[in-house]
């Protein structure tokens, strides 16, 4: 089985260049198209689940990360502060290692009532880790991270339902992407942690109860928690057998305290919300390292870089091929016309590029306004009207199916 670095080169999904720097991959057009489709899907799933999307800057004052606790617990993984000449002496900016402080600022942007809770904030944004060069690897370990991140601010009694909804959302998204997690890990506190022991006891109990209620088997891992709270890690294995966390849910009482977050309860009294951190797919880089290997580059049709290759048998079918291209493109499909080389070479090119569907147009198909679809798994369908062929492909794409036929 090929690993994602080899397949990424062969399929022109991403590129690394020493002039850019180690751990800073460039997404090429094919990889960017697949990534964009996944991003759109995740954003829509989050919207339907009640999340509000935001944008926040990929850097902030050093002071914010001192307050959040990242500097004290995470300094070795942060890039050095950058002096801000326009600010008072001693202030500096840092590339963020995490988005949670920014999302705390979203909640704090105005007063909050108990009637608003839970407040669900989501973002697909950049963050940065000063990884050592020896551990960098393709897309699986990078320095510039594009993270699918979200934070839910809620009452204590809402945590269980929120975590259950998150687990269901993660399961649904992973199924659409074509994989499932290998195990669930309940990561518990170690010797050093922020906050009080009784608060951690409560948070750990909430996550344990949510896993039990979901009916999934899990194992407990003392010392693997985030510094601000316990977490559920959804574990996968790569082709080398290494275990990785791809999705996570974390209960956090510390950040709301450190940033003095509050809402007003039904009695008009200020209360502290719980902050639940959540990522459905983790970083886009690590996700695609896994997806490339799981599918060996043959992505499900809905996020394949090119979904349809149009193959005219001869020059006489060129106009029909481009008419199909334009119609498919206007309908939202990613489509290319393959014109160079013999028919067998072009069909083979479509298969080598893992394109889900190839529409072969000969003289009879062109005259009848039809196409003969060939699937990348080797199956061929009888000629059918162009509209029916496009409807078939679009139905598979719209369903976010891992199959090639409805």
C-alpha positions as CSV (number, residue, x, y, z in Angstrom):
1,X,0.0,0.0,0.0
2,X,1.4,3.4,-1.0
3,X,1.6,6.1,1.6
4,X,0.1,9.5,1.1
5,X,3.4,11.2,0.2
6,X,4.0,9.0,-2.8
7,X,0.4,9.1,-4.0
8,X,0.3,12.9,-3.4
9,X,3.1,13.3,-5.9
10,X,1.7,10.9,-8.4
11,X,-1.8,12.5,-8.4
12,X,-0.4,16.0,-8.1
13,X,-2.4,16.7,-4.9
14,X,0.2,18.7,-3.0
15,X,3.8,19.8,-3.3
16,X,6.7,20.6,-0.9
17,X,9.5,22.9,-1.9
18,X,12.6,23.6,0.1
19,X,12.4,27.3,-0.9
20,X,9.0,27.4,0.9
21,X,10.2,25.4,3.9
22,X,9.8,22.1,5.6
23,X,6.3,21.3,7.0
24,X,4.7,24.0,4.7
25,X,3.0,22.0,1.9
26,X,1.4,23.7,-1.1
27,X,-2.0,22.4,-2.2
28,X,-2.0,21.9,-5.9
29,X,-5.2,22.4,-8.0
30,X,-6.3,18.8,-7.7
31,X,-5.7,18.7,-3.9
32,X,-7.3,22.1,-3.5
33,X,-10.4,21.0,-5.3
34,X,-10.9,18.0,-3.1
35,X,-10.2,20.0,0.0
36,X,-12.7,22.7,-1.0
37,X,-15.4,20.1,-1.5
38,X,-14.7,18.7,2.0
39,X,-14.7,22.2,3.5
40,X,-18.0,23.1,2.0
41,X,-19.5,19.8,3.2
42,X,-18.3,20.3,6.8
43,X,-19.4,23.9,6.9
44,X,-22.9,23.0,5.8
45,X,-23.1,20.1,8.3
46,X,-22.0,22.5,11.0
47,X,-24.6,25.1,9.9
48,X,-27.4,22.6,10.1
49,X,-26.2,21.6,13.6
50,X,-26.6,25.2,14.8
51,X,-23.0,26.5,14.5
52,X,-22.2,30.1,13.6
53,X,-19.1,30.6,11.5
54,X,-16.5,33.2,12.2
55,X,-13.1,34.4,10.9
56,X,-10.3,35.3,13.3
57,X,-6.7,36.4,12.6
58,X,-4.0,33.8,12.7
59,X,-1.9,35.8,15.2
60,X,-2.6,37.7,18.4
61,X,-0.8,39.5,21.2
62,X,1.6,37.4,23.2
63,X,-0.4,38.5,26.3
64,X,-3.5,36.6,25.2
65,X,-1.6,33.3,25.1
66,X,-0.1,34.0,28.5
67,X,-3.6,34.5,29.9
68,X,-4.9,31.3,28.2
69,X,-2.1,29.2,29.6
70,X,-0.6,28.3,26.2
71,X,2.7,30.1,26.9
72,X,3.2,28.3,30.2
73,X,2.3,24.8,28.9
74,X,3.0,25.0,25.2
75,X,5.9,27.4,24.7
76,X,8.2,24.9,23.0
77,X,5.6,24.3,20.3
78,X,5.1,28.0,19.6
79,X,7.0,30.2,17.1
80,X,9.0,33.0,18.7
81,X,7.1,36.3,19.4
82,X,7.4,39.0,16.9
83,X,8.1,42.6,18.1
84,X,5.3,45.0,17.3
85,X,6.9,48.4,16.7
86,X,3.6,50.2,16.7
87,X,2.6,48.9,20.2
88,X,3.8,50.0,23.6
89,X,7.3,48.7,24.6
90,X,7.4,45.0,25.4
91,X,4.3,44.0,23.5
92,X,4.7,41.3,20.8
93,X,2.6,39.3,18.4
94,X,2.7,35.5,18.0
95,X,1.4,33.1,15.4
96,X,-1.4,31.3,17.2
97,X,-0.9,27.7,18.3
98,X,-4.7,27.4,18.9
99,X,-8.0,29.1,18.0
100,X,-9.7,28.7,21.4
101,X,-8.7,32.1,22.8
102,X,-10.0,33.9,19.7
103,X,-13.3,32.1,20.0
104,X,-13.5,33.0,23.7
105,X,-13.2,36.6,22.4
106,X,-16.2,35.9,20.1
107,X,-18.3,34.9,23.1
108,X,-17.1,37.9,25.1
109,X,-17.9,40.4,22.3
110,X,-21.2,41.3,24.0
111,X,-23.3,40.4,27.0
112,X,-24.9,36.9,26.9
113,X,-28.2,35.6,28.3
114,X,-29.0,32.1,29.4
115,X,-31.6,32.1,26.6
116,X,-28.8,32.1,24.0
117,X,-27.0,29.1,25.3
118,X,-25.6,27.0,23.8
119,X,-23.6,29.4,21.7
120,X,-21.8,27.3,19.0
121,X,-18.9,29.0,17.2
122,X,-17.0,27.3,14.3
123,X,-14.1,28.2,12.0
124,X,-11.8,26.6,9.5
125,X,-8.7,28.6,10.1
126,X,-4.9,28.6,10.3
127,X,-2.7,27.9,13.3
128,X,1.0,27.2,13.6
129,X,3.2,24.8,15.5
130,X,7.0,25.0,15.7
131,X,7.5,21.3,14.9
132,X,11.0,20.0,14.8
133,X,12.2,19.2,11.3
134,X,12.8,15.6,12.2
135,X,9.1,14.8,12.8
136,X,7.7,16.6,9.8
137,X,6.1,14.3,7.2
138,X,4.1,15.1,4.1
139,X,0.6,16.3,5.2
140,X,0.5,14.2,8.4
141,X,2.8,16.5,10.4
142,X,3.2,20.1,9.3
143,X,3.9,23.5,10.7
144,X,1.0,25.5,9.1
145,X,-2.2,23.8,10.1
146,X,-5.7,24.4,8.6
147,X,-8.0,23.3,11.4
148,X,-11.7,22.5,11.5
149,X,-12.3,23.9,15.0
150,X,-15.4,24.8,17.0
151,X,-16.2,25.8,20.6
152,X,-19.6,25.5,22.3
153,X,-20.3,27.7,25.3
154,X,-23.1,26.2,27.4
155,X,-24.5,25.6,30.9
156,X,-23.2,22.6,32.8
157,X,-26.5,20.7,32.4
158,X,-26.2,21.1,28.6
159,X,-22.8,19.5,28.2
160,X,-24.1,15.9,27.9
161,X,-26.4,16.6,25.1
162,X,-23.9,18.8,23.3
163,X,-21.2,16.0,23.5
164,X,-23.7,13.4,22.2
165,X,-24.6,15.7,19.2
166,X,-20.9,16.1,18.5
167,X,-20.3,12.4,18.5
168,X,-23.2,11.9,16.1
169,X,-22.0,14.7,13.8
170,X,-18.4,13.2,13.7
171,X,-19.7,9.7,13.0
172,X,-21.9,11.0,10.1
173,X,-19.1,13.1,8.6
174,X,-16.5,10.3,8.8
175,X,-19.0,7.9,7.0
176,X,-19.4,10.4,4.2
177,X,-15.6,10.7,3.9
178,X,-15.3,6.9,3.7
179,X,-13.7,5.8,6.9
180,X,-14.5,5.1,10.5
181,X,-12.4,5.6,13.7
182,X,-10.5,2.7,15.1
183,X,-11.0,3.5,18.8
184,X,-12.3,6.1,21.3
185,X,-9.9,7.3,24.0
186,X,-10.9,9.2,27.1
187,X,-7.9,11.3,27.8
188,X,-7.6,12.1,31.5
189,X,-5.5,14.6,33.5
190,X,-1.9,14.0,34.4
191,X,0.2,15.3,37.3
192,X,0.0,19.0,36.0
193,X,-3.3,20.6,35.1
194,X,-5.1,23.9,35.2
195,X,-7.9,24.3,37.7
196,X,-9.3,22.4,40.7
197,X,-9.4,18.6,41.1
198,X,-13.2,18.6,41.7
199,X,-13.8,20.5,38.5
200,X,-11.7,18.0,36.6
201,X,-13.6,15.1,38.3
202,X,-16.9,16.6,37.0
203,X,-15.6,17.2,33.5
204,X,-14.1,13.7,33.2
205,X,-17.4,12.3,34.4
206,X,-19.3,14.2,31.8
207,X,-17.3,12.8,28.9
208,X,-17.3,9.3,30.4
209,X,-21.1,9.4,30.7
210,X,-21.4,10.6,27.1
211,X,-19.4,7.8,25.8
212,X,-21.4,5.2,27.8
213,X,-24.6,6.8,26.6
214,X,-23.4,6.6,23.0
215,X,-22.8,2.9,23.5
216,X,-19.2,2.9,22.1
217,X,-16.3,1.1,23.7
218,X,-13.4,3.2,24.8
219,X,-10.3,3.1,26.9
220,X,-9.0,5.6,29.4
221,X,-5.6,7.2,29.1
222,X,-4.4,9.1,32.2
223,X,-2.0,11.9,31.4
224,X,-3.2,12.5,27.8
225,X,-5.6,15.3,28.5
226,X,-5.2,18.9,27.3
227,X,-3.8,21.1,30.0
228,X,-7.1,22.9,30.4
229,X,-9.5,19.9,30.4
230,X,-10.1,16.2,29.7
231,X,-11.0,15.1,26.2
232,X,-12.4,12.3,23.9
233,X,-9.9,11.5,21.2
234,X,-11.1,9.6,18.1
235,X,-8.1,7.5,17.1
236,X,-7.1,6.2,13.6
237,X,-4.1,4.2,12.4
238,X,-2.1,5.2,9.3
239,X,-0.6,2.7,6.8
240,X,2.5,2.5,9.0
241,X,0.3,1.4,11.9
242,X,0.9,4.6,13.9
243,X,-2.0,5.8,16.0
244,X,-3.2,9.4,15.4
245,X,-6.0,11.6,16.8
246,X,-8.2,12.9,14.0
247,X,-11.2,14.3,15.9
248,X,-11.6,15.5,19.4
249,X,-14.0,16.7,22.0
250,X,-12.8,18.6,25.1
251,X,-14.6,19.9,28.2
252,X,-12.9,23.1,29.5
253,X,-13.7,25.0,32.7
254,X,-10.4,26.8,32.8
255,X,-10.5,29.1,29.7
256,X,-13.9,30.6,30.7
257,X,-12.4,31.4,34.1
258,X,-9.2,32.9,32.7
259,X,-11.0,35.1,30.2
260,X,-13.8,36.0,32.7
261,X,-16.5,34.7,30.4
262,X,-20.1,35.0,31.7
263,X,-23.7,34.9,30.9
264,X,-26.7,36.2,32.9
265,X,-29.0,33.4,34.3
266,X,-32.8,33.6,34.8
267,X,-32.3,35.4,38.1
268,X,-30.1,38.1,36.6
269,X,-27.0,36.6,38.2
270,X,-23.7,36.2,36.2
271,X,-22.7,32.6,35.7
272,X,-19.6,31.0,34.1
273,X,-20.2,29.0,30.9
274,X,-18.5,25.7,30.2
275,X,-16.4,25.8,27.0
276,X,-16.5,22.6,24.9
277,X,-13.8,22.3,22.3
278,X,-14.7,20.2,19.2
279,X,-13.2,19.2,15.9
280,X,-15.0,16.9,13.5
281,X,-12.1,16.2,11.2
282,X,-9.1,17.8,12.9
283,X,-6.6,19.5,10.5
284,X,-7.2,19.3,6.7
285,X,-3.6,18.3,6.3
286,X,-3.8,15.2,8.6
287,X,-7.3,14.4,7.3
288,X,-6.1,14.2,3.7
289,X,-3.0,12.3,4.6
290,X,-5.4,9.7,6.0
291,X,-8.0,9.9,3.1
292,X,-5.3,9.5,0.4
293,X,-4.1,6.3,2.1
294,X,-7.6,5.0,2.9
295,X,-8.8,5.4,-0.7
296,X,-5.4,5.1,-2.3
297,X,-6.2,8.4,-4.1
298,X,-9.6,7.1,-5.4
299,X,-11.7,9.5,-3.4
300,X,-15.5,9.2,-3.3
301,X,-17.1,11.0,-6.2
302,X,-18.3,14.0,-4.2
303,X,-14.8,15.2,-3.3
304,X,-12.8,13.7,-6.2
305,X,-10.7,16.5,-7.8
306,X,-12.2,15.7,-11.2
307,X,-15.5,13.9,-11.1
308,X,-16.1,13.4,-14.8
309,X,-13.7,12.9,-17.8
310,X,-15.3,13.4,-21.2
311,X,-13.6,11.3,-23.9
312,X,-14.5,11.9,-27.5
313,X,-13.6,9.0,-29.7
314,X,-12.5,11.2,-32.6
315,X,-12.3,14.8,-33.8
316,X,-15.9,14.5,-35.1
317,X,-17.2,14.2,-31.5
318,X,-15.2,17.1,-30.2
319,X,-18.1,19.6,-30.3
320,X,-20.4,17.1,-28.5
321,X,-17.7,16.5,-25.9
322,X,-17.3,20.2,-25.1
323,X,-21.0,20.7,-25.0
324,X,-21.2,18.0,-22.4
325,X,-18.3,19.6,-20.5
326,X,-20.1,22.9,-20.4
327,X,-23.4,21.4,-19.3
328,X,-21.7,19.3,-16.6
329,X,-19.7,22.3,-15.4
330,X,-22.8,24.5,-15.1
331,X,-24.5,21.8,-13.1
332,X,-21.7,22.0,-10.5
333,X,-19.6,19.0,-11.5
334,X,-15.8,19.2,-11.9
335,X,-15.1,18.0,-15.4
336,X,-12.4,17.8,-18.0
337,X,-12.2,16.9,-21.7
338,X,-9.4,14.4,-22.5
339,X,-8.4,14.9,-26.1
340,X,-4.7,14.0,-26.4
341,X,-3.6,10.5,-27.4
342,X,-5.4,7.3,-28.5
343,X,-8.8,6.4,-27.1
344,X,-7.3,3.6,-24.9
345,X,-4.6,5.9,-23.6
346,X,-7.2,8.6,-22.6
347,X,-9.4,6.0,-20.9
348,X,-6.3,4.7,-19.1
349,X,-5.4,8.2,-18.1
350,X,-8.8,8.8,-16.5
351,X,-8.3,5.5,-14.5
352,X,-4.8,6.4,-13.5
353,X,-6.0,9.8,-12.2
354,X,-8.7,8.0,-10.2
355,X,-11.5,10.0,-12.0
356,X,-14.8,8.3,-10.9
357,X,-16.6,8.6,-14.3
358,X,-15.4,8.7,-17.9
359,X,-18.1,9.6,-20.5
360,X,-17.1,8.1,-23.9
361,X,-18.7,9.8,-26.9
362,X,-18.7,8.0,-30.2
363,X,-20.5,8.8,-33.5
364,X,-23.7,7.0,-32.3
365,X,-23.7,8.7,-28.9
366,X,-23.1,12.1,-30.4
367,X,-26.0,11.7,-32.9
368,X,-28.3,10.5,-30.2
369,X,-27.3,13.0,-27.5
370,X,-26.1,10.2,-25.3
371,X,-22.9,9.0,-23.5
372,X,-21.5,5.7,-22.4
373,X,-20.3,6.0,-18.8
374,X,-17.3,4.0,-17.7
375,X,-16.6,3.7,-13.9
376,X,-13.1,3.8,-12.6
377,X,-13.7,0.3,-11.0
378,X,-13.9,-1.1,-14.5
379,X,-17.7,-1.3,-14.9
380,X,-19.4,0.1,-18.0
381,X,-22.9,1.3,-18.4
382,X,-25.0,1.2,-21.5
383,X,-25.3,4.4,-23.5
384,X,-27.9,6.7,-22.0
385,X,-29.1,10.3,-22.6
386,X,-26.7,13.0,-21.4
387,X,-29.3,14.3,-19.0
388,X,-29.7,10.9,-17.3
389,X,-26.0,10.3,-17.1
390,X,-25.5,13.7,-15.4
391,X,-28.5,13.1,-13.1
392,X,-26.9,9.8,-12.0
393,X,-23.6,11.4,-11.2
394,X,-25.2,14.3,-9.4
395,X,-27.4,12.0,-7.3
396,X,-24.3,10.2,-6.0
397,X,-22.5,13.5,-5.3
398,X,-25.5,15.1,-3.6
399,X,-25.9,12.0,-1.3
400,X,-22.2,12.2,-0.3
401,X,-22.0,8.6,-1.1
402,X,-18.9,6.4,-1.2
403,X,-20.4,4.2,-3.9
404,X,-20.2,5.1,-7.6
405,X,-23.8,4.2,-8.4
406,X,-27.0,5.2,-6.5
